[in-house]
Amino acid sequence: MIQSEKQRHNGDEEVCIANGVSYEKIPQEGSSITALEVFFSGYPRMVGLSLFPRLCQLTLVGQSISHIKGLESCPLLREFWVVECQLTDISGLQNCHQLQKLYLYDNQISKIENLESLVNLQVLWLNNNFITHIEVWILDPNISIENLNLSGNKICSFKELTLLAPLTCLRVLGLKDPQSSPTPVCLLCNYATHVLYHMPGLQRLDTYDVSSKHLKDAAESTVIKKMMYYNMRVRTAQRNLAETQANLLENKRNLLQLPEDRIRALNYALKNLECELSEVQALCRKSARTWEDGLSPLSEGSGDRSDTLADITRDPGLEHKILSKLDTLKERLQFWNRKLEEIESWYQRDLAQATKRNEMMVYFLLMELETVGNIRFEEGCSTDPWFTSCYDLLLSRFCAWDYKAHGITGIKINRIIRIHNRSLRLRFEDKLHTLLASEENYKRWLEYLFYVSDPERTSEKNEMLHIPEDGFKTADMYKALGRERAVPLSNSLSVTDSPRIEYTQRQANQGTSKQSIDPLLFRHGQLIVSKVFLGRSFPIHEGNSVDALNYPKAHSVYRNVSPDGCDCSLRQSQWFVFDRELVLPEYLIDFEYITQVGKSIPCLSFNVPIFVNPPNKYNPPPNDINLDEETLNMEPMLKPRPKLLCLDEKTLLNVARANVLSQITVLNLHGNSLSKLKEISRLTALRRLTISFNEFTQLDDISHMPNLEFVDASYNHLLTLEGLRGLGRLNQLDLRWNQLTRAREETAVLRKHAPTLLRLDTRHNPWHRPEAVRMTVLGRLISLTHLDDMLVTEEEAGAAVQMAAGSRISQASLLAHSRTDSERPRSLSLLSAAQLLDQLSPSPWDITGDLEQGWTTKITALNLDSQRLSRLTNLDKLVNLRWASFNDNNISKVEGLDNCQHLEELSLNDNCISRLDGVSKLHQLTKLSVNGNQLSCLDGTVLDRMPNLHFLSVENNCIGSLNGVHRARSLFELYIGNNIITSTRDIYHLKALTNLIILDLYGNPLVEKLESYRIYVVFHLPSLKALDGVAVEMTECENAKDVFGGRLTPDMVAEKLGHSNYSDVVDLNLQSSAISMVDLAPADLFHNMRSVNLEHNNLTSFSGLVYLPNIKVGLPNYSSFRFQS
């Protein structure tokens, strides 16, 4: 018998002996045995189980089993115990489809895996193992689990627990039962609240009864309050970004003013010269033909033409001078266009920095919410002691000598954020306690060190955002990224930042980085300051790699770095810590390098970034202006042309140097302040038309000109191309410096009515979404060869066409972005339900096979954000749609949703919507968000048809009044900031909203205009809990009552009367209105009022009435006053 067969035979005998079964009788009795137990005996391998095909229960305790094997022949197994063994993984269970109870506690399992076939599993105990993470969707197939024990593992994050939420049958959960050490996540604040919110079906948690509805409601209420609070804080952060962007934009406009003025003046002169040049060349050609015919060149034509020809006769070099001046003008235009590009580059750079910082703060706020406050971020200021300490630490570890080659002279600290991560701190302190239980002076081994992400060796897009949450990577992870096998740190800024600097410079040299006007591409940076336990540290031995195996007694190793020529007292060192648990991130610092004066912006006349402390306008060197003037004053100096007052036949013939209208092929009407071209349609042979520097707002008059090939309409006031028709031969169109805003609509006109267009220039228009204009135009005008004076490549054109084709809702987009979940995910997230399901749930569709009949009726969620949609179509079959998001598209009309009667949440942010008519049939709607559109009012008739609407957000629109919002009687939250609401009376429209608890009006003129705005709103809306992102305090409510209680104001009169036509008020009856004082100012509003009845009020003074012009004041002899003229 060979060795393996002998071991198997011994194993079979061991199983039989442990269960009192005769090994010899197994062939006869084995099939009748349903339960086996093996306790604390020599059973190192799972063998012999094929002898018991009807086995239902198997218990193995105290064995040396490392892998589960041999269960293929036990398909009826319902209960399986492998306890206190040495099991290292979960495997071998794929055939146990009937398994209901699985006990694998007290083993060495590090990962939950290979359970997908156990669809009937009800009990799973994995307590006292080495599990640190729960993989996404790993337990989703085990939907029947009722009892789960994970106590005594290493799970540290609430994010792991949220992955248990899909287990809807879960009733018992253990994470710190009495027989196990508590899982670290249990030690975090709000642990029970977090669990009960995400798993409301639980009956027992950690052996405690949690079945009480009161407990579940309390958890739900806490989470809802937290979500409202963080929603306000995120909106505040986004508002701050919007204000920063507005300031940057205003500064950019100021800086652009002079360059644009110079460009306009130079372009005007250029157009004049081009017009003159065409006339000179035309007259020269005609003169040559006339001399050949033996006629006098001055015998025909107008006086102007004779003057021009006379100039040519006197100065044969006139044409050369014009060409020379044109070249010089173009050079000056190139110079100023470069200035525009430079200013735009600085604007984009500073905007990108502001956006990046805002995104980081929003990310941190969401992290605070998801961790229920166990991770917090505190932005410091100079009054915080910790801020000053951290500030001084960084400055003390900056050495300008290290940056001498880059011209860096200093460092500016823009922001310091303190990191409070309870989980990482507990881990750090536990580790210190383990290592230093007997040490008293452990603090001498603590140090603060720096870390900067190496962009070339990282697995994450933004590592600096993940370290505050998860801590540093393990030593093995750093090794896998090509770094040393330890956490890399330094006590020197230059040492820790050198990988980022070198990588940025390499990218620039290879031409793979974006072009930047700032010569210091690595100017802005971030670093993390960590508290580090260095412990036993050793210098790195020459030739030895940084690896804990090479330094078995060390907690850390270091390498000294001494720059040549530096006399700093700081010894610069690289540190490598082998255990990441000994490194605690505490601060995140935004900084930027300061360069020598005059080198910050070489091509502009500023020594600091222009949008940080911008001047009022761009002040170029005087030499630049002088060069412009010298160019404009070059010969030839053209005589001013008289303005054309009308375009009759005689004028057209004169301007075009023609005898009959049918001869005119070229017409230049540059600089005539024209707004109409009434006679232009008669020029049937016209091929080239120049109408630059006029007053046109549309181009209807040039429609149906069959031979027109070229149109220059630059420097006008064009608002739209709508009305342009029938330009079948147009191949070149210049639309620069106009007021066009809607790229999609304008290109639709050109595609239909100018199908042969080859060259189009759309620069310097206030386009909506300017970054998308080029692809939008190319996607629709496929004939273009040049756009904005740039060649259109085949690759670019193909990508644009493909993008345009994907701008419609198709079956493919529905399959890619829809979900069929029946419940909104329980998640601490501010995303809409549609966005959340798109992110968390796997796609339910098998796109490789045929779709089942009626698949669209199963769709409950649809997220089509940023798909460049122009219309809402193909949604009529989504009859069970409940959550939908169409943010960041080009939708101008809400349509196609009439059949989506079950829709509960709808988001249409950042589109082009001007009316809400299309949502009037969505009676189940509870949340509606239409931020960043073109709404001008709130239609009460539409809101009246949505009785369940709790949440309405219409920020960043053009709404001028709150009239109509009172029809949304169920509103809890109203966000209407950054509109144009100015009247205090609009607050009265909100008084009907008795459930309103959150209101945001920030950014409306009303906020700045109304004195005591905040307490005024709080007084009139006593149900408010938060206003403009700030909680309403009890003291504010009391103060509001003191200031506005019993005060008769014009707004109160308007509320009582239902209108604000004060001049129509003759008699005013306000009996029993709890009025204590009168403040009807300004008095001339009520100049027609004759009597006021204020009986049965609390009026103690009538001083507010004496200013009313037509009211006579009488002194009554009783306490209730009545005044009459």
Buried (B, 14 or more C-beta within 10 A) or exposed (E): EEEEEEBBBBBBEBBBEBBEBEBEEBEEBBEEBBEBEBEEEEBBBBBBBBBBEEBBBBBBBBBEBBBBEBBEEBBBBBBBBBBBBBBBBBEBBEBBBBBBBBBBBBBEBBBBEBBBBBEBBBBBBBBBBEBBBBEEEBBEBBBBBBBBBBBBBBBBBBBBBBBBBBBEEBBBBBBBBEEBEBBBBBBBEBBBBBBBBBBBBBEBBBEEEBEEEEBBEBBBEBBEEBBBBBBBBBBBBBBBBBBBBEBBEEBBEBBBEBBBEBBBBBBBBBBBBBBBBBBBEBBBEBBEEBEEEEEEBEEEBEEBBBEBBEBBEEEEEBBEBBEBBBEBBEEBBEBBEEBBBBBBBBBBBBBEBBEBBBBBBBBBBBBBBBBBEBBBBBEBEEEBEEBBEBBEBBEEBBBBEBBEEBBBBEBEBEBBBBBBBBBBBBBBEEBBEEBBEEEEEBEEBBBBBBBBBBBBBBEEEBBBBBBBBBBBBBBEBBBEEEBBBBBBBBBBBBBBBBBBBEBBBEBBEEEEBEEBBBBBBBBBBBBBBBBBBBBEBEEBEEEEEBBBEBBEEBBBBBBEBEBEEBEBEEEBBBBBBBBBBBBBBBBBBBBBBBBEEEBBBEEBBBEEBBBBEBEEBBEBEEEBEEBBEEBBEBEBEEEEBEEBEEBEEEBBBBBBBBEEBEEBBBBBBBBBEBEBBEBBEBBEBBBBBBBBBBEBEBBBBBBEBEBBBBBBBBBBEBBBBBEBBBBEBBBBBBBBBBEBBBBBBBBBBBBEBBBEBBBBBBBBBEBBBEEBBBBBBBBBBBBBEEBBEEEBEEEBBEBBBEBBEBBBBEEEBBBBBBBBBEEBBBBBBBBBBBBBBBEBBEEEBEEEEEEEEEBBEBBBBBBBBEBBBBBBEBBEBBBBBBBBBBBBBBBBBBEBBEBBBBBBBBBBBBBBBBBBEBBBBBBBBBBBBBBBBBBBBBBBEBBBBBEEBBBBBBBBBEBBBBBBBBBBBBBBBBBBBBBBBBBBBBBBBBBEBEEBBBBBBBBBEBBEEBEEBBBBBBBBBEBBBBBBBEEBEEEBBEBBBEEBBBBBBBBBBBBEEEEBEBEEBEEBEBEEBEBEBBEBEEBEBBEEBBBBBBBBBEBEEBEBBEBBEEBEEEEEEEEEBEBEE
